[in-house]
Amino acid sequence: MNNLQKQVDDWVKQYKVEYFKPLEILARLTEEVGELARELNHIYGPKKKKSSEDKKEMADEMGDIIFTIICLANSHKVDLDDSFKKVMDKCYGRDKDRWEKKR
């Protein structure tokens, strides 16, 4: 993830206004998650897309979410490689017997 964080940082730093304020980034993240939810609802839920609505891809919405999370992490000097390692350590440690495993 460090490579992704550097790519985003390089792109952002070419502008006078660099990272938005934390609550602005959170608002954008909320919007992006909402767009993903809408796409999933169109695919799996009862609410089908209107013929007038633009076609969006679920993968594109996930990419927007990743970009926004990276902006928030970079603006707070969070190393996402380290953060993700800690999450996986919890999965294989604390949560290793939480669900029934495949046989």
C-alpha positions in Angstrom: 0.0 0.0 0.0 3.0 2.3 0.4 3.3 2.5 -3.3 -0.4 3.5 -3.6 0.0 6.0 -0.9 3.0 7.6 -2.7 1.1 7.7 -6.0 -1.8 9.6 -4.4 0.6 11.9 -2.5 2.5 12.7 -5.7 -0.8 13.5 -7.5 -2.2 15.6 -4.6 1.0 17.6 -4.0 1.0 19.1 -7.5 -1.9 21.4 -6.5 -1.9 24.5 -4.3 -4.7 23.1 -2.0 -3.3 19.7 -1.1 -5.4 17.3 1.2 -8.9 18.5 2.2 -9.7 18.8 5.9 -10.5 15.5 7.6 -14.2 16.0 7.8 -14.3 16.9 4.1 -12.5 13.7 3.3 -14.9 11.8 5.5 -17.9 13.4 3.7 -16.4 12.3 0.4 -15.8 8.8 1.7 -19.4 8.7 2.9 -20.6 9.8 -0.6 -18.4 7.1 -2.3 -19.6 4.4 0.0 -23.2 5.5 -0.7 -22.5 5.2 -4.5 -21.2 1.7 -4.0 -24.3 0.8 -1.9 -26.5 2.1 -4.6 -24.7 0.0 -7.2 -25.0 -3.1 -5.0 -28.7 -2.4 -4.5 -29.2 -2.2 -8.2 -27.5 -5.5 -8.7 -28.8 -7.5 -5.7 -31.6 -5.5 -4.2 -35.1 -4.7 -5.2 -34.3 -1.2 -6.5 -33.4 -1.5 -10.2 -31.6 1.3 -12.0 -33.7 3.8 -13.9 -33.2 3.9 -17.7 -32.1 7.5 -17.3 -29.3 6.7 -14.8 -25.7 6.6 -15.9 -24.1 3.2 -15.9 -21.5 2.9 -13.1 -19.3 0.0 -12.3 -19.0 -1.5 -8.8 -15.2 -1.7 -9.2 -15.0 2.0 -10.1 -16.8 2.9 -6.9 -14.4 0.7 -4.9 -11.5 2.4 -6.5 -12.9 5.8 -5.4 -13.2 4.5 -1.9 -9.6 3.3 -1.8 -8.4 6.6 -3.2 -10.4 8.5 -0.5 -9.1 6.3 2.3 -5.6 6.8 1.1 -6.1 10.6 1.1 -7.3 10.4 4.7 -4.4 8.2 5.7 -1.8 10.4 4.0 -3.2 13.6 5.5 -2.7 12.0 8.9 0.7 10.3 8.2 -0.9 6.8 8.6 1.1 3.9 7.2 -1.6 1.7 5.6 0.8 -1.2 5.2 1.3 -1.2 9.0 -2.5 -0.7 9.6 -3.4 -3.6 7.3 -0.8 -5.9 8.9 -2.4 -5.2 12.3 -5.9 -6.1 10.9 -4.6 -9.4 9.4 -2.8 -10.2 12.7 -6.2 -9.9 14.4 -7.8 -12.1 11.8 -5.2 -14.9 12.3 -4.9 -14.3 16.0 -8.0 -13.2 18.0 -10.5 -14.2 15.3 -8.9 -17.5 14.1 -11.6 -19.7 15.7 -14.5 -17.2 15.3 -16.1 -18.9 12.3 -16.4 -22.5 11.2 -13.6 -23.4 8.8 -14.0 -25.3 5.5 -13.0 -28.9 5.7 
